[in-house]
Amino acid sequence: MVTAPLARRIGLVALGLLATALAAPACSTPAEDDPAAPATSSDSLTERDWGRAVGYLRNISYLPWGYTNDGCYARALYYTMNLAAEGIAANHVYIVAKPGYGLGSNGTWSYHVAPLVSRDTTGELLVLDPIWAPANPQPIPLTRWYAMQTQWEGTANAPALRVASGNTYGQTTSGAEVPDPARPDTARFREPATFAQMPAFSIGTINSACRIMHTYIDAEGLATKAKKHHDLSRDTRRLVTALADLGKLSGKPSELSAECTQFAPEIAACPADSRQTNPGSTECCLASAFWCASGGTCNAPGTKLGDGTVCGAGGNFSHPVGATPAAGGNGSTSACPADAPSTNPGSYDCCVRSKHWCWSASGGFCAAPGTRRDVSGVTWTCGAGGEWSR
């Protein structure tokens, strides 16, 4: 059992990390063990999926990111479940200390885990781990993520690095060991080539992860804990339904623990979640894996908003690849500036065709990459593909 948080050690200055000390989760072994072999491929995430994956660095606000003594295995599972609900596959990467040579400044931290993906344009393996810079989280190269957590790198006492399936839950001996952490083989350790190859998530594991996250929300001691408890309960129901619909749930949605969902009692009265049945209330809509809440309205699957986004996978609005401007635009794009993250496209027609900027239907303006907005209590961010994602 690990009890102490990871403090930044003096030797990390050369790595260019933050000047302030940062905490990392100390991961003790969770109750459930469901071994799974790692899935590998020769394909990395497309830029569109990459942008959506990175967007979740900021947008799973109901998890207890402020309590980092323990629980990394549950946070990693929730991150990969959110990606899987949108049809995006990811692996988990574990750094595991050798007995007597723990991680962290005081050597008492046993292991850490986070989602691992690769990027199409670079082929680089990157870790999605928001705890390292909560104010401005960014993907971390796997080699750096490994080095920043140990003073034993390159010695006989160096921690092991293992890559396993994204459905694993604190299984530090699962998957395959990276022979040389300083030179990881991207082709071998990247996420599955297709979403169909990603293993399913166990309902028992999800129940355990939900219970752990509720426990550590209390441990954060924040004034926002009631909302976090509520949103965790609500979104877990959405995730379970979405995973079942995609064939990525081992078990039944009805087996989701009442202990997990008790903090959002209103969803107990929601109708059975389906593509055909309007959930009704805002809370039921937000808990739906098919319907999307926007502007006080619950929108059916396939509904297209004025900004060109469409209600799709996981009950999220997204901007389809190759989408054209919505009705009402003048259709002229000849005067559009070169599409770039730093250049405002200007007009509506140019904005909705941008791969970087997002049209805000409610505000009537073109939003820059990274812009955040709140809709019915859910935070959306302008990400890759010129789309809003949560």
Beta strands, then each sheet from edge to edge (+ up, - down):
strand 1: 91-96
strand 2: 111-118
strand 3: 125-127
strand 4: 140-141
strand 5: 160-165
strand 6: 176-177
strand 7: 201-202
strand 8: 249-250
strand 9: 292-294
strand 10: 297-299
strand 11: 310-311
strand 12: 317-318
strand 13: 358-360
strand 14: 365-367
strand 15: 372-375
strand 16: 378-383
strand 17: 387-389
sheet 1: 4+ 3- 2+ 1- 5+ 6-
sheet 2: 7+ 8+
sheet 3: 9+ 10-
sheet 4: 11+ 12-
sheet 5: 13+ 14-
sheet 6: 15+ 16- 17+
end
